[in-house]
Amino acid sequence: MSFVIKRITPQIEDRIESFIAVGEITLDESEDSTTMIECARRYVETEFRRRARTSVRSTEHIAVARIKANERYVQRAAEVVRDIVHTINPGWNAELLESSFSLGDGTTVMWGEATAREHDVYAAMLEGQAAGSLETAALHRAAIRDIQALGVSNLSQVIA
C-alpha cells in the first residue's frame, strides 16, 4: 500500500491540531487517508513527548525527595559528629599529623598541613557517607521488621 502525501492546507492543519487536543477525529467521506495518517503520526509523536516528559518529571520528583531526605540524614550525622567533638581528646601526635587523607577532588593532604577548610571538606564528605550508611542500615532494619511481621524467612517470599 502506498500513500501520496498532499499539501496540508490551513483547514487540515486546524483539524489535525484539534485531533491532537481531543484524541479523536471523524473523517469526511471527501477526505482521503493522508489527513488520517498525518493526524495519527502527529498524535503519536505528541503523546510520546508528553509521556516522556511525565516520566522525567516523576523521576525528578523522586530524586528531589531523596535529596531532601538525604540532607536531613546528613544534618543529623553532622549533629552527632559535633556532639562527639566535645567528648574526644585527639592527642595530636606525630603519627596522626604525618598521615594523610584524600579530598573529593583527589587531592591528598597531610593531616598536619591541612587547613581548616580542607578538614571541613573531608568531614562533610564523611558525614555524607555516614548518612548513606545509616539509610542503608535503616533499610535492613525495615526488612527485619517486615520479615518478622509477615512471618516469612525472607522478603522474596512476600514478592513471589
DSSP file (Angstrom, degrees, kcal/mol; ACC not computed):
  #  RESIDUE AA STRUCTURE BP1 BP2  ACC     N-H-->O    O-->H-N    N-H-->O    O-->H-N    TCO  KAPPA ALPHA  PHI   PSI    X-CA   Y-CA   Z-CA
    1    1 A M              0   0    0      0, 0.0     2,-0.3     0, 0.0     0, 0.0   0.000 360.0 360.0 360.0 133.3    0.0    0.0    0.0
    2    2 A S        -     0   0    0      2,-0.0     2,-0.4     0, 0.0     0, 0.0  -0.920 360.0-151.8-125.0 152.3    1.4    3.4   -0.9
    3    3 A F        -     0   0    0     -2,-0.3     2,-0.6    30,-0.0     0, 0.0  -0.937   8.9-142.2-124.4 145.3    0.3    6.9    0.1
    4    4 A V        -     0   0    0     -2,-0.4     2,-0.7     0, 0.0    30,-0.1  -0.929  18.9-142.3-105.1 120.9    0.6   10.1   -1.6
    5    5 A I        -     0   0    0     -2,-0.6     2,-0.2    29,-0.0     3,-0.1  -0.733  22.0-166.0 -86.6 119.7    1.3   13.0    0.8
    6    6 A K        -     0   0    0     -2,-0.7     2,-0.1     1,-0.1    -1,-0.0  -0.543  35.0 -74.6-100.0 170.2   -0.5   16.1   -0.3
    7    7 A R        -     0   0    0     -2,-0.2     2,-0.8     1,-0.1    -1,-0.1  -0.386  45.6-126.1 -63.8 135.2   -0.1   19.6    0.8
    8    8 A I        -     0   0    0     -2,-0.1    -1,-0.1    -3,-0.1    -3,-0.0  -0.769  27.2-151.3 -87.3 113.7   -1.5   20.2    4.3
    9    9 A T     >  -     0   0    0     -2,-0.8     4,-2.8     1,-0.1     5,-0.2  -0.350  28.0-105.8 -78.7 163.6   -3.9   23.2    4.0
   10   10 A P  H  > S+     0   0    0      0, 0.0     4,-2.2     0, 0.0     5,-0.1   0.863 122.7  53.4 -57.7 -35.5   -4.6   25.5    6.9
   11   11 A Q  H  > S+     0   0    0      2,-0.2     4,-1.9     1,-0.2     5,-0.1   0.924 111.2  44.3 -65.8 -43.7   -8.0   23.9    7.3
   12   12 A I  H  > S+     0   0    0      2,-0.2     4,-2.7     1,-0.2    -1,-0.2   0.893 110.7  55.6 -66.9 -38.5   -6.5   20.4    7.5
   13   13 A E  H  X S+     0   0    0     -4,-2.8     4,-2.5     1,-0.2    -2,-0.2   0.913 107.2  49.7 -59.0 -43.1   -3.8   21.8    9.9
   14   14 A D  H  X S+     0   0    0     -4,-2.2     4,-2.3     1,-0.2    -1,-0.2   0.904 111.0  49.4 -61.6 -42.0   -6.6   23.0   12.2
   15   15 A R  H  X S+     0   0    0     -4,-1.9     4,-2.5     2,-0.2    -2,-0.2   0.900 110.4  50.5 -64.6 -40.5   -8.3   19.6   12.1
   16   16 A I  H  X S+     0   0    0     -4,-2.7     4,-2.4     2,-0.2    -2,-0.2   0.932 110.9  48.1 -63.7 -45.6   -5.0   17.9   12.9
   17   17 A E  H  X S+     0   0    0     -4,-2.5     4,-2.1     1,-0.2    -2,-0.2   0.888 111.7  50.7 -62.4 -38.8   -4.4   20.2   15.9
   18   18 A S  H  X S+     0   0    0     -4,-2.3     4,-2.5     2,-0.2     5,-0.4   0.909 109.3  51.3 -63.4 -42.7   -8.0   19.6   17.1
   19   19 A F  H  X S+     0   0    0     -4,-2.5     4,-3.7     1,-0.2     5,-0.3   0.920 109.3  49.7 -59.9 -44.9   -7.4   15.9   16.8
   20   20 A I  H  < S+     0   0    0     -4,-2.4    -1,-0.2     1,-0.2    -2,-0.2   0.907 113.3  46.9 -62.7 -41.4   -4.2   16.0   18.8
   21   21 A A  H  < S+     0   0    0     -4,-2.1    -2,-0.2    -5,-0.2    -1,-0.2   0.901 126.0  28.0 -67.0 -41.5   -6.0   18.1   21.5
   22   22 A V  H  < S-     0   0    0     -4,-2.5    -2,-0.2     2,-0.2    -3,-0.2   0.828  96.7-131.7 -92.9 -36.4   -9.1   15.8   21.7
   23   23 A G  S  < S+     0   0    0     -4,-3.7     2,-0.3    -5,-0.4    -3,-0.1   0.510  75.1  75.4  95.1   5.9   -7.6   12.5   20.7
   24   24 A E        -     0   0    0     -5,-0.3     2,-0.3    -6,-0.3    -1,-0.2  -0.994  52.1-173.2-147.6 155.4  -10.3   11.5   18.1
   25   25 A I        -     0   0    0     -2,-0.3     2,-0.5    -3,-0.1    -9,-0.0  -0.996  15.0-150.6-146.6 146.7  -11.2   12.5   14.6
   26   26 A T        -     0   0    0     -2,-0.3     2,-0.3     0, 0.0    -2,-0.0  -0.984  21.9-144.4-119.0 120.4  -14.0   11.8   12.2
   27   27 A L        -     0   0    0     -2,-0.5     2,-0.1     2,-0.0     6,-0.0  -0.646  11.8-128.2 -86.0 138.0  -13.1   12.0    8.6
   28   28 A D    >   -     0   0    0     -2,-0.3     3,-1.5     1,-0.1    -1,-0.0  -0.488  25.7-115.2 -73.6 154.6  -15.5   13.3    6.0
   29   29 A E  T 3  S+     0   0    0      1,-0.3    -1,-0.1    -2,-0.1    -2,-0.0   0.781 116.2  61.1 -62.3 -24.6  -16.0   11.0    3.0
   30   30 A S  T 3  S+     0   0    0      2,-0.0    -1,-0.3     0, 0.0     2,-0.2   0.681  90.1  85.6 -77.3 -15.8  -14.4   13.7    0.8
   31   31 A E  S <  S-     0   0    0     -3,-1.5     2,-0.1     1,-0.1    -4,-0.0  -0.584  71.8-139.0 -87.2 148.1  -11.1   13.5    2.8
   32   32 A D    >>  -     0   0    0     -2,-0.2     3,-0.9     1,-0.1     4,-0.8  -0.395  31.9 -93.9 -96.8-179.3   -8.5   10.9    1.8
   33   33 A S  H 3> S+     0   0    0      1,-0.2     4,-2.8     2,-0.2     5,-0.2   0.621 109.7  81.7 -71.9 -12.8   -6.3    8.9    4.1
   34   34 A T  H 3> S+     0   0    0      1,-0.2     4,-2.5     2,-0.2    -1,-0.2   0.911  93.1  48.2 -59.6 -42.1   -3.5   11.4    4.0
   35   35 A T  H <> S+     0   0    0     -3,-0.9     4,-2.7     2,-0.2    -1,-0.2   0.932 112.2  48.7 -63.1 -45.4   -5.2   13.5    6.7
   36   36 A M  H  X S+     0   0    0     -4,-0.8     4,-2.6     1,-0.2    -2,-0.2   0.912 111.8  49.1 -61.9 -42.8   -5.8   10.5    8.9
   37   37 A I  H  X S+     0   0    0     -4,-2.8     4,-2.7     2,-0.2    -1,-0.2   0.920 112.4  47.5 -63.6 -44.3   -2.2    9.3    8.5
   38   38 A E  H  X S+     0   0    0     -4,-2.5     4,-2.6    -5,-0.2     5,-0.3   0.904 111.8  51.1 -65.1 -40.5   -0.8   12.8    9.4
   39   39 A C  H  X S+     0   0    0     -4,-2.7     4,-2.6     2,-0.2    -2,-0.2   0.946 112.6  45.8 -59.3 -48.6   -3.2   13.0   12.4
   40   40 A A  H  X S+     0   0    0     -4,-2.6     4,-2.6     2,-0.2     5,-0.2   0.916 112.6  50.7 -62.3 -44.2   -2.1    9.6   13.6
   41   41 A R  H  X S+     0   0    0     -4,-2.7     4,-2.2     1,-0.2    -1,-0.2   0.938 114.7  42.2 -60.1 -49.0    1.6   10.5   13.1
   42   42 A R  H  X S+     0   0    0     -4,-2.6     4,-2.8     2,-0.2     5,-0.2   0.873 113.3  53.1 -68.8 -36.6    1.4   13.8   15.0
   43   43 A Y  H  X S+     0   0    0     -4,-2.6     4,-3.0    -5,-0.3     5,-0.2   0.943 111.2  45.5 -64.2 -46.5   -0.8   12.3   17.7
   44   44 A V  H  X S+     0   0    0     -4,-2.6     4,-2.5     2,-0.2    -2,-0.2   0.916 114.2  49.5 -62.0 -43.2    1.7    9.5   18.4
   45   45 A E  H  X S+     0   0    0     -4,-2.2     4,-2.1    -5,-0.2    -2,-0.2   0.930 114.2  44.6 -61.6 -46.8    4.6   12.0   18.3
   46   46 A T  H  X S+     0   0    0     -4,-2.8     4,-2.4     2,-0.2    -2,-0.2   0.913 114.4  48.8 -64.9 -44.2    2.9   14.4   20.7
   47   47 A E  H  X S+     0   0    0     -4,-3.0     4,-2.6    -5,-0.2     5,-0.2   0.888 109.4  52.9 -64.8 -39.3    1.8   11.6   23.0
   48   48 A F  H  X S+     0   0    0     -4,-2.5     4,-2.2    -5,-0.2    -1,-0.2   0.931 111.4  45.9 -61.5 -45.8    5.3   10.1   23.1
   49   49 A R  H  X S+     0   0    0     -4,-2.1     4,-2.5     2,-0.2    -2,-0.2   0.903 112.4  51.2 -63.8 -41.4    6.8   13.5   24.1
   50   50 A R  H  X S+     0   0    0     -4,-2.4     4,-2.4     1,-0.2    -2,-0.2   0.928 112.1  45.7 -62.4 -45.7    4.1   14.0   26.7
   51   51 A R  H  X S+     0   0    0     -4,-2.6     4,-2.4     2,-0.2    -1,-0.2   0.879 111.5  52.2 -66.7 -36.9    4.7   10.6   28.3
   52   52 A A  H  X S+     0   0    0     -4,-2.2     4,-2.4    -5,-0.2    -1,-0.2   0.920 110.9  47.7 -64.4 -42.6    8.5   11.1   28.2
   53   53 A R  H  X S+     0   0    0     -4,-2.5     4,-2.8     2,-0.2    -2,-0.2   0.911 111.5  50.9 -63.1 -42.0    8.1   14.5   30.0
   54   54 A T  H  X S+     0   0    0     -4,-2.4     4,-2.3     1,-0.2    -2,-0.2   0.909 110.8  48.7 -61.3 -42.7    5.8   12.9   32.6
   55   55 A S  H  X S+     0   0    0     -4,-2.4     4,-2.3     2,-0.2    -1,-0.2   0.915 112.2  48.0 -63.9 -43.6    8.3   10.1   33.2
   56   56 A V  H  X S+     0   0    0     -4,-2.4     4,-2.6     2,-0.2    -2,-0.2   0.923 111.6  50.4 -63.9 -44.1   11.2   12.7   33.6
   57   57 A R  H  X S+     0   0    0     -4,-2.8     4,-2.6     1,-0.2    -2,-0.2   0.907 110.1  50.4 -60.7 -41.5    9.1   14.8   36.0
   58   58 A S  H  X S+     0   0    0     -4,-2.3     4,-2.1     1,-0.2    -1,-0.2   0.929 111.5  47.7 -62.0 -45.3    8.3   11.7   38.0
   59   59 A T  H  X S+     0   0    0     -4,-2.3     4,-2.5     1,-0.2    -2,-0.2   0.896 111.6  51.2 -62.0 -40.6   12.0   10.8   38.2
   60   60 A E  H  X S+     0   0    0     -4,-2.6     4,-2.7     2,-0.2    -2,-0.2   0.906 108.5  50.9 -64.7 -41.4   12.8   14.4   39.2
   61   61 A H  H  X S+     0   0    0     -4,-2.6     4,-2.3     2,-0.2    -1,-0.2   0.908 111.8  47.4 -62.9 -41.5   10.3   14.4   42.0
   62   62 A I  H  X S+     0   0    0     -4,-2.1     4,-2.4     2,-0.2    -1,-0.2   0.920 112.5  49.5 -64.3 -43.4   11.6   11.2   43.4
   63   63 A A  H  X S+     0   0    0     -4,-2.5     4,-2.6     1,-0.2    -2,-0.2   0.911 110.8  49.5 -63.6 -42.3   15.2   12.5   43.1
   64   64 A V  H  X S+     0   0    0     -4,-2.7     4,-2.6     2,-0.2    -1,-0.2   0.917 110.8  50.0 -63.2 -43.0   14.3   15.7   44.9
   65   65 A A  H  X S+     0   0    0     -4,-2.3     4,-2.4     1,-0.2    -1,-0.2   0.912 112.1  47.9 -61.8 -42.0   12.5   13.8   47.7
   66   66 A R  H  X S+     0   0    0     -4,-2.4     4,-3.0     2,-0.2    -2,-0.2   0.902 111.0  50.8 -65.1 -40.7   15.6   11.6   48.1
   67   67 A I  H  X S+     0   0    0     -4,-2.6     4,-2.6     2,-0.2    -2,-0.2   0.926 111.3  47.9 -63.1 -44.2   17.9   14.6   48.2
   68   68 A K  H  X S+     0   0    0     -4,-2.6     4,-1.8     2,-0.2    -2,-0.2   0.917 114.0  46.6 -63.5 -42.8   15.8   16.3   50.8
   69   69 A A  H  X S+     0   0    0     -4,-2.4     4,-2.1     1,-0.2    -2,-0.2   0.927 113.1  49.7 -63.6 -43.9   15.7   13.1   52.9
   70   70 A N  H  X S+     0   0    0     -4,-3.0     4,-2.8     1,-0.2    -2,-0.2   0.882 106.9  55.3 -63.4 -38.0   19.4   12.6   52.5
   71   71 A E  H  X S+     0   0    0     -4,-2.6     4,-2.4     1,-0.2    -1,-0.2   0.900 107.7  49.7 -61.4 -39.4   20.1   16.3   53.5
   72   72 A R  H  X S+     0   0    0     -4,-1.8     4,-2.2     2,-0.2    -1,-0.2   0.913 111.5  48.4 -64.3 -41.5   18.2   15.6   56.7
   73   73 A Y  H  X S+     0   0    0     -4,-2.1     4,-2.6     2,-0.2    -2,-0.2   0.907 111.3  50.0 -65.0 -41.0   20.3   12.5   57.4
   74   74 A V  H  X S+     0   0    0     -4,-2.8     4,-2.6     2,-0.2    -2,-0.2   0.911 110.0  51.0 -63.8 -41.9   23.5   14.4   56.7
   75   75 A Q  H  X S+     0   0    0     -4,-2.4     4,-2.0     1,-0.2    -1,-0.2   0.910 111.4  47.6 -61.7 -41.3   22.4   17.1   59.1
   76   76 A R  H  X S+     0   0    0     -4,-2.2     4,-2.1     2,-0.2    -2,-0.2   0.900 111.3  50.4 -67.2 -39.6   21.7   14.5   61.8
   77   77 A A  H  X S+     0   0    0     -4,-2.6     4,-2.3     1,-0.2    -2,-0.2   0.908 110.0  51.0 -63.2 -40.7   25.1   12.8   61.2
   78   78 A A  H  X S+     0   0    0     -4,-2.6     4,-2.6     1,-0.2    -1,-0.2   0.872 107.6  53.4 -64.3 -36.9   26.8   16.2   61.4
   79   79 A E  H  X S+     0   0    0     -4,-2.0     4,-2.1     2,-0.2    -1,-0.2   0.915 108.5  49.4 -63.0 -42.3   25.0   16.8   64.7
   80   80 A V  H  X S+     0   0    0     -4,-2.1     4,-2.3     1,-0.2    -2,-0.2   0.922 110.7  50.4 -62.2 -43.4   26.3   13.5   66.1
   81   81 A V  H  X S+     0   0    0     -4,-2.3     4,-2.2     1,-0.2    -2,-0.2   0.921 108.7  51.5 -61.6 -43.7   29.8   14.4   65.0
   82   82 A R  H  X S+     0   0    0     -4,-2.6     4,-0.9     1,-0.2    -1,-0.2   0.875 109.6  50.8 -61.9 -36.2   29.6   17.8   66.7
   83   83 A D  H >< S+     0   0    0     -4,-2.1     3,-0.5     1,-0.2     4,-0.4   0.912 110.2  49.2 -65.4 -41.1   28.5   16.0   69.9
   84   84 A I  H >X S+     0   0    0     -4,-2.3     3,-1.9     1,-0.2     4,-1.1   0.858  99.5  66.5 -66.2 -35.7   31.4   13.6   69.7
   85   85 A V  H 3< S+     0   0    0     -4,-2.2     3,-0.4     1,-0.3    -1,-0.2   0.862  98.0  54.3 -54.2 -37.0   33.9   16.5   69.1
   86   86 A H  T << S+     0   0    0     -4,-0.9    -1,-0.3    -3,-0.5    -2,-0.2   0.650 111.4  45.1 -73.0 -14.5   33.1   17.7   72.7
   87   87 A T  T <4 S+     0   0    0     -3,-1.9     2,-0.3    -4,-0.4    -1,-0.2   0.564  96.8  83.3-107.4 -10.3   34.0   14.3   74.2
   88   88 A I     <  -     0   0    0     -4,-1.1     3,-0.1    -3,-0.4     0, 0.0  -0.680  52.4-160.9-101.7 152.1   37.2   13.4   72.4
   89   89 A N        -     0   0    0     -2,-0.3    -3,-0.0     1,-0.1    -4,-0.0  -0.900  11.3-164.6-123.1  97.2   40.8   14.3   73.1
   90   90 A P        -     0   0    0      0, 0.0     3,-0.2     0, 0.0    -1,-0.1   0.740  16.6-145.9 -61.4 -24.3   42.6   13.6   69.8
   91   91 A G        -     0   0    0      1,-0.2     5,-0.2    -3,-0.1     2,-0.2   0.991  19.0-131.7  56.3  64.8   46.1   13.8   71.3
   92   92 A W        +     0   0    0      4,-0.1     2,-0.3     3,-0.1    -1,-0.2  -0.279  40.5 170.8 -53.3 112.7   47.7   15.3   68.3
   93   93 A N     >  -     0   0    0     -3,-0.2     4,-2.8    -2,-0.2     5,-0.2  -0.798  48.1-103.7-125.4 168.2   50.7   13.1   67.7
   94   94 A A  H  > S+     0   0    0     -2,-0.3     4,-2.0     1,-0.2     5,-0.2   0.870 117.3  57.3 -60.0 -39.2   53.3   12.7   65.0
   95   95 A E  H  4 S+     0   0    0      2,-0.2     4,-0.4     1,-0.2    -1,-0.2   0.932 112.9  39.8 -59.7 -46.0   51.8    9.5   63.7
   96   96 A L  H >4 S+     0   0    0      1,-0.2     3,-1.4     2,-0.2    15,-0.4   0.945 115.4  50.7 -67.5 -48.1   48.4   11.2   63.1
   97   97 A L  H 3< S+     0   0    0     -4,-2.8    15,-2.5     1,-0.3    16,-0.3   0.747 110.5  50.5 -65.3 -23.6   49.9   14.5   61.8
   98   98 A E  T 3< S+     0   0    0     -4,-2.0    -1,-0.3    -5,-0.2    -2,-0.2   0.508  95.0  90.7 -91.8  -5.7   52.1   12.6   59.3
   99   99 A S    <   -     0   0    0     -3,-1.4    12,-3.2    -4,-0.4    13,-0.3  -0.371  67.5-141.3 -82.4 170.2   49.2   10.6   57.9
  100  100 A S  E     -A  110   0A   0     10,-0.3     2,-0.3    11,-0.1    10,-0.2  -0.845  13.4-162.5-130.8 165.5   47.2   11.8   55.0
  101  101 A F  E     -A  109   0A   0      8,-2.4     8,-3.2    -2,-0.3     2,-0.5  -0.968  20.9-123.9-142.6 158.1   43.6   11.9   53.7
  102  102 A S  E     -A  108   0A   0     -2,-0.3     6,-0.2     6,-0.2     2,-0.1  -0.880  16.9-140.6-110.3 133.6   42.1   12.5   50.3
  103  103 A L    >   -     0   0    0      4,-3.1     3,-2.3    -2,-0.5    19,-0.0  -0.368  36.9 -96.3 -81.3 167.5   39.6   15.2   49.4
  104  104 A G  T 3  S+     0   0    0      1,-0.3    -1,-0.1     2,-0.1    -2,-0.0   0.732 123.5  58.1 -59.2 -24.0   36.8   14.5   47.0
  105  105 A D  T 3  S-     0   0    0      2,-0.1    -1,-0.3     1,-0.0     3,-0.1   0.403 122.9-102.4 -88.9   4.6   38.7   16.0   44.1
  106  106 A G  S <  S+     0   0    0     -3,-2.3     2,-0.2     1,-0.3    -2,-0.1   0.341  74.4 143.4  94.9  -7.0   41.5   13.5   44.6
  107  107 A T        -     0   0    0     -5,-0.1    -4,-3.1     1,-0.0     2,-0.5  -0.495  42.6-143.1 -68.2 130.8   43.9   15.9   46.4
  108  108 A T  E     -A  102   0A   0     -6,-0.2     2,-0.4    -2,-0.2    -6,-0.2  -0.846  19.5-170.6 -97.7 132.0   45.9   14.2   49.1
  109  109 A V  E     -A  101   0A   0     -8,-3.2    -8,-2.4    -2,-0.5     2,-0.3  -0.964  21.9-126.0-126.7 137.6   46.5   16.3   52.2
  110  110 A M  E >>  -A  100   0A   0     -2,-0.4     4,-1.2   -10,-0.2     3,-0.8  -0.638  23.1-128.2 -78.7 138.4   48.8   15.6   55.2
  111  111 A W  G >4 S+     0   0    0    -12,-3.2     3,-0.8   -15,-0.4   -14,-0.2   0.919 108.3  48.4 -52.8 -49.1   46.9   15.9   58.5
  112  112 A G  G 34 S+     0   0    0    -15,-2.5    -1,-0.3   -13,-0.3   -14,-0.1   0.730 117.2  41.8 -67.4 -22.5   49.4   18.3   60.0
  113  113 A E  G <4 S+     0   0    0     -3,-0.8    -1,-0.2   -16,-0.3    -2,-0.2   0.472  86.7 115.5-103.8  -4.0   49.4   20.6   56.9
  114  114 A A    <<  -     0   0    0     -4,-1.2     2,-0.1    -3,-0.8    -5,-0.0  -0.423  60.3-132.1 -71.9 139.2   45.6   20.6   56.2
  115  115 A T     >  -     0   0    0     -2,-0.1     4,-2.3     1,-0.1     5,-0.2  -0.342  27.2-103.7 -81.0 168.4   43.8   23.8   56.5
  116  116 A A  H  > S+     0   0    0      1,-0.2     4,-2.4     2,-0.2     5,-0.1   0.895 124.2  53.7 -58.7 -40.0   40.5   24.2   58.4
  117  117 A R  H  > S+     0   0    0      2,-0.2     4,-2.5     1,-0.2    -1,-0.2   0.915 107.6  49.4 -62.4 -43.5   38.7   24.4   55.1
  118  118 A E  H  > S+     0   0    0      1,-0.2     4,-2.1     2,-0.2    -1,-0.2   0.894 111.6  48.7 -64.8 -39.8   40.3   21.0   53.9
  119  119 A H  H  X S+     0   0    0     -4,-2.3     4,-2.9     2,-0.2    -1,-0.2   0.902 111.2  51.5 -63.9 -39.4   39.3   19.4   57.2
  120  120 A D  H  X S+     0   0    0     -4,-2.4     4,-2.6     2,-0.2    -2,-0.2   0.917 109.1  49.5 -63.8 -44.0   35.8   20.8   56.8
  121  121 A V  H  X S+     0   0    0     -4,-2.5     4,-1.9     2,-0.2    -1,-0.2   0.923 114.8  44.5 -60.7 -44.5   35.5   19.4   53.2
  122  122 A Y  H  X S+     0   0    0     -4,-2.1     4,-2.5     2,-0.2    -2,-0.2   0.912 112.8  50.4 -69.0 -41.9   36.7   16.0   54.4
  123  123 A A  H  X S+     0   0    0     -4,-2.9     4,-2.5     1,-0.2    -2,-0.2   0.915 110.6  50.0 -62.1 -42.4   34.5   15.9   57.5
  124  124 A A  H  X S+     0   0    0     -4,-2.6     4,-2.1     2,-0.2    -1,-0.2   0.890 110.0  51.0 -62.8 -39.1   31.4   16.9   55.3
  125  125 A M  H  X S+     0   0    0     -4,-1.9     4,-2.1    -5,-0.2    -2,-0.2   0.925 111.5  47.2 -64.0 -44.1   32.3   14.1   52.9
  126  126 A L  H  X S+     0   0    0     -4,-2.5     4,-2.7     2,-0.2    -2,-0.2   0.883 109.9  53.3 -64.8 -38.7   32.5   11.6   55.8
  127  127 A E  H  X S+     0   0    0     -4,-2.5     4,-2.3     2,-0.2    -1,-0.2   0.887 108.6  50.5 -63.3 -38.6   29.2   12.9   57.2
  128  128 A G  H  X S+     0   0    0     -4,-2.1     4,-2.0     2,-0.2    -2,-0.2   0.906 111.4  47.6 -64.3 -41.9   27.6   12.3   53.9
  129  129 A Q  H  X S+     0   0    0     -4,-2.1     4,-2.3     2,-0.2    -2,-0.2   0.898 110.9  51.7 -65.2 -39.7   28.9    8.8   53.7
  130  130 A A  H  X S+     0   0    0     -4,-2.7     4,-2.6     2,-0.2    -2,-0.2   0.908 108.0  51.9 -63.4 -41.4   27.7    8.1   57.3
  131  131 A A  H  X S+     0   0    0     -4,-2.3     4,-2.3     1,-0.2    -1,-0.2   0.907 109.8  49.7 -61.8 -41.4   24.2    9.3   56.3
  132  132 A G  H  X S+     0   0    0     -4,-2.0     4,-2.2     2,-0.2    -1,-0.2   0.899 111.3  48.6 -63.8 -40.6   24.2    6.9   53.4
  133  133 A S  H  X S+     0   0    0     -4,-2.3     4,-2.6     2,-0.2    -2,-0.2   0.890 110.5  51.5 -66.3 -39.0   25.3    4.1   55.6
  134  134 A L  H  X S+     0   0    0     -4,-2.6     4,-2.4     2,-0.2    -2,-0.2   0.897 109.3  50.3 -64.3 -40.3   22.6    5.0   58.2
  135  135 A E  H  X S+     0   0    0     -4,-2.3     4,-2.0     2,-0.2    -2,-0.2   0.921 111.8  47.7 -64.1 -42.8   20.0    5.0   55.5
  136  136 A T  H  X S+     0   0    0     -4,-2.2     4,-2.0     2,-0.2    -2,-0.2   0.906 110.7  51.3 -64.2 -41.4   21.1    1.6   54.3
  137  137 A A  H  X S+     0   0    0     -4,-2.6     4,-2.3     1,-0.2    -1,-0.2   0.897 108.3  52.8 -61.5 -39.4   21.1    0.3   57.9
  138  138 A A  H  X S+     0   0    0     -4,-2.4     4,-2.5     2,-0.2    -1,-0.2   0.881 105.8  54.0 -64.3 -37.8   17.6    1.6   58.2
  139  139 A L  H  X S+     0   0    0     -4,-2.0     4,-2.1     2,-0.2    -1,-0.2   0.917 109.4  47.8 -61.0 -42.8   16.6   -0.3   55.1
  140  140 A H  H  X S+     0   0    0     -4,-2.0     4,-2.3     2,-0.2    -2,-0.2   0.900 111.1  50.5 -65.1 -40.2   17.9   -3.5   56.6
  141  141 A R  H  X S+     0   0    0     -4,-2.3     4,-2.5     2,-0.2    -2,-0.2   0.890 109.9  50.8 -64.3 -38.3   16.1   -2.8   59.9
  142  142 A A  H  X S+     0   0    0     -4,-2.5     4,-2.5     2,-0.2    -2,-0.2   0.883 108.6  52.2 -65.4 -37.8   12.9   -2.3   57.9
  143  143 A A  H  X S+     0   0    0     -4,-2.1     4,-2.8     2,-0.2     5,-0.2   0.926 109.8  48.4 -63.1 -44.0   13.4   -5.6   56.2
  144  144 A I  H  X S+     0   0    0     -4,-2.3     4,-2.5     2,-0.2     5,-0.3   0.936 111.6  50.6 -60.3 -46.4   13.8   -7.3   59.5
  145  145 A R  H  X S+     0   0    0     -4,-2.5     4,-2.5     1,-0.2    -2,-0.2   0.926 114.3  43.0 -56.5 -47.7   10.7   -5.7   60.8
  146  146 A D  H  X S+     0   0    0     -4,-2.5     4,-2.1     2,-0.2    -1,-0.2   0.876 112.1  52.6 -71.6 -38.0    8.7   -6.7   57.7
  147  147 A I  H  X>S+     0   0    0     -4,-2.8     5,-1.8    -5,-0.2     4,-0.9   0.937 115.0  42.5 -60.9 -46.5   10.0  -10.3   57.6
  148  148 A Q  H  <5S+     0   0    0     -4,-2.5     3,-0.4    -5,-0.2    -2,-0.2   0.909 113.9  50.7 -68.1 -41.9    9.1  -10.8   61.3
  149  149 A A  H  <5S+     0   0    0     -4,-2.5    -1,-0.2    -5,-0.3    -2,-0.2   0.849 115.1  43.2 -65.1 -33.9    5.7   -9.1   61.0
  150  150 A L  H  <5S-     0   0    0     -4,-2.1    -1,-0.2    -5,-0.2    -2,-0.2   0.564 106.1-127.0 -89.7  -9.3    4.8  -11.2   58.0
  151  151 A G  T  <5 +     0   0    0     -4,-0.9     2,-0.2    -3,-0.4    -3,-0.2   0.847  65.2 127.7  68.1  34.2    6.1  -14.5   59.5
  152  152 A V      < -     0   0    0     -5,-1.8    -1,-0.2    -6,-0.2     3,-0.1  -0.687  64.5-129.2-113.7 171.1    8.3  -15.3   56.5
  153  153 A S  S    S+     0   0    0      1,-0.2     2,-0.3    -2,-0.2    -6,-0.1   0.648  87.2   3.6 -96.3 -15.3   12.0  -16.1   56.3
  154  154 A N  S >  S-     0   0    0     -7,-0.1     3,-0.8     1,-0.1     4,-0.4  -0.981  72.7-107.3-160.1 165.6   12.9  -13.6   53.6
  155  155 A L  T >> S+     0   0    0     -2,-0.3     4,-1.6     1,-0.2     3,-1.0   0.760 109.0  70.8 -71.5 -24.8   11.4  -10.8   51.5
  156  156 A S  H 3> S+     0   0    0      1,-0.3     4,-2.4     2,-0.2    -1,-0.2   0.825  91.6  60.4 -61.2 -29.7   11.4  -12.9   48.3
  157  157 A Q  H <4 S+     0   0    0     -3,-0.8    -1,-0.3     1,-0.2    -2,-0.2   0.797 104.1  49.8 -67.2 -27.7    8.6  -15.0   49.8
  158  158 A V  H <4 S+     0   0    0     -3,-1.0    -2,-0.2    -4,-0.4    -1,-0.2   0.886 114.4  43.0 -76.8 -39.9    6.4  -11.9   50.1
  159  159 A I  H  <        0   0    0     -4,-1.6    -2,-0.2     1,-0.2    -3,-0.1   0.845 360.0 360.0 -75.1 -35.9    7.0  -10.9   46.4
  160  160 A A     <        0   0    0     -4,-2.4    -1,-0.2    -5,-0.2    -2,-0.1   0.485 360.0 360.0 -61.6 360.0    6.7  -14.4   45.0
